[in-house]
Structure formats: C-alpha cells, structure tokens
C-alpha cells in the first residue's frame, strides 16, 4: 500500500483544483469555491485547500 490517506486526499484535492483551473476558474473564483465549505469542514481544512490552490495557480 503506497501513501497515506492524507496523501490520497491531497492528490484528489489538487486534481479537482487543476480541473477547475483548466475549465477557466480564476484564482478569485477558487477562493469563493473554497470559502463556504470552510465554515462546515473547518478552517484548518480550508487553509490547506487554499495552500494547494496557491500551488496550482502559481504553476501558470
């Protein structure tokens, strides 16, 4: 078994962020996408997603 559950979740999240970027979502739109679930899932998870989005959008 390779990787941990956290690694798998990170890869899945990055895949979805990359897909949104390829579909034309801007950085500002991604912030709007990530913010509402932060209220339910918790801000630590939202900040992790913000950091992943920052990595993906820095690749441009």
SVG drawing of the C-alpha trace seen along z (x, -y; Angstrom):
<svg xmlns="http://www.w3.org/2000/svg" viewBox="-21 -37 26 39">
<polyline fill="none" stroke="black" stroke-width="0.4" points="0.0,0.0 1.6,-3.3 1.0,-6.6 -1.2,-7.6 -4.9,-8.6 -3.7,-12.2 -1.6,-11.9 -4.6,-10.5 -6.9,-13.3 -4.2,-15.9 -3.8,-14.3 -7.6,-14.3 -8.0,-17.9 -5.2,-19.1 -6.7,-17.1 -10.0,-19.0 -8.3,-22.4 -6.4,-21.7 -9.6,-20.6 -11.3,-23.9 -8.3,-25.9 -8.4,-24.1 -12.1,-24.9 -11.3,-28.6 -11.9,-29.2 -9.7,-32.2 -7.8,-32.4 -10.6,-34.7 -13.3,-32.2 -11.3,-29.4 -11.3,-31.5 -15.1,-31.7 -15.3,-28.0 -13.1,-27.1 -14.5,-29.6 -18.1,-28.3 -17.1,-24.7 -14.6,-26.2 -17.5,-27.1 -18.6,-23.4 -15.4,-21.4 -13.3,-23.8 -10.8,-26.5 -7.7,-24.2 -9.0,-22.2 -9.9,-25.3 -6.5,-26.8 -4.9,-23.5 -7.1,-23.8 -6.1,-27.4 -2.4,-26.4 -3.0,-23.7 -4.8,-26.2 -1.9,-28.6 0.5,-25.9 -1.7,-25.1 -2.3,-28.7 1.4,-29.5 2.2,-27.0 0.8,-29.3"/>
</svg>
